[in-house]
Amino acid sequence: MYPENANSPVLCLDAGPALAPEPAPDVCLAPGIPEGAESALADLYGSFYASLPQLEIESGTHGVQSYAEYRNGKLTELWLYRIESAAVRVLNEAIPVHAATVERFARAVFTAHPDTGMLLFNAIYPQGDRLALPHLRMHGSDDCVLTLPASEEAYLAALGKATRKNMKRYLNRFKEAFPSFRYEVVEGAAVSADLLGAVVALNRERMAAKGKVSGIDAAEEARMLQLVHRCGFVGAGTIDGKVCAGAVVYRSGNNYFSFVRAHDPAYNDYRLGLIGAWHLVCTCIARGGRELHFMWGKEPHKALLGGEQRVLERMLVFRSRARMLRHADAALRHLSDAWARRTRQYMFERARRDDRLGHMLATTLAHARRIKRRLHP
């Protein structure tokens, strides 16, 4: 994992007394990203937000350093991080995090970087064990996750009786009404800008029909194409050769992350949105997927298809109580962000229920988000 070159470890130390029943692992810090990190991260976490393609394409790798743990010579943790002023930002997101690992990491990075006093984990799954260091935990984000069975038949059997009956009825009715409908998957570099653009255009049209503004601008669309070429696919439904539904999906390990799902609103009466999501689920099952992440939002069809809500937390960990006071302004800022995020979610939920005030607020927030992206790409 660490070759004898510029990326060789600058600090290796025993983790000290075990914080868990098992023996403590060997710990290594190194500048840069170690060789083999892309496959290692995918195998360890299966999280798009802890993947090398996402990091390289969306934020870049400048200043990235790495932390690794080994047990009996086997890599068991690999965290990438940056030093931002006096804080250490962990770049791995949407991963489970144990208190014992956090404390070993804290000892290592606070020793290697004595000017730092705070660790920032943006969106993680704390595992419930007690963390001895001073820390704050708050709402970070939400994800709706479907655990995928071994086959389409097993998936259908796992759904509720009414859902099974309705899905069969929707699929049969749609097939009878539109016999030319096809659902195809285009993967990696074979995805054209026109195909991805057609799916994004449907997303914008669907959002406009709800009085909202899509958050996908031209720059974001270009990044999406790079990511699909690197680690994803586009699933597209067509009628008479024209794209009427689609999904943009990224893969990490055996897990799939659905970032855009859209359909032509003209087919709303035929439940095309649900039908497209059904085909996406079946596609991921056929590819041996373990989880399908529907991502944020609490749309009813996600629960109908078996998705379960998971809450990700933001966590701030401090070197000491004195450093906690020194970083009080940052702590208050993160708490304020968490409150604002929950407020935005509430507004978008009101918009989803066709509430006029909710529509107005959600549209205003969408415009503000696009302006922020342009000012701070």
Buried (B, 14 or more C-beta within 10 A) or exposed (E): BBEEEEBBBEBBBEBEEEBEEEEBBBBBBBBBBBEBBBEBBBBBBBBBBBBBBBBBBEEEEEEBBBBBBBEEEEBEBBBBBBBEEBBBBBBBBBBEBBBBBBBBBBBBBBEBBEEBBBBBBBBBBBEEEEBEBBBBBBBBBBBBBBEBBEEBEEBBEEBEEEBEEBBEEBBEBBEEEBEEBEBEBBBEEEBEEEBBBBBBBBBBBBBEEBBBBBBBBEEBBEEBBBBBBBBBBBBBBBBEEEBBBBBBBBBBBBBBBBBBBBBBBEBEEBBBBBBBBBBBBBBBBEBEBEBBBBBBBBBEBBBBBBBEBEEBBBBBBBBEEEBBEBBEEBBEEBBEBBEEBEEBBEBBBBBBEEBEEBBBBBBEBBEEEBEEEEEEE
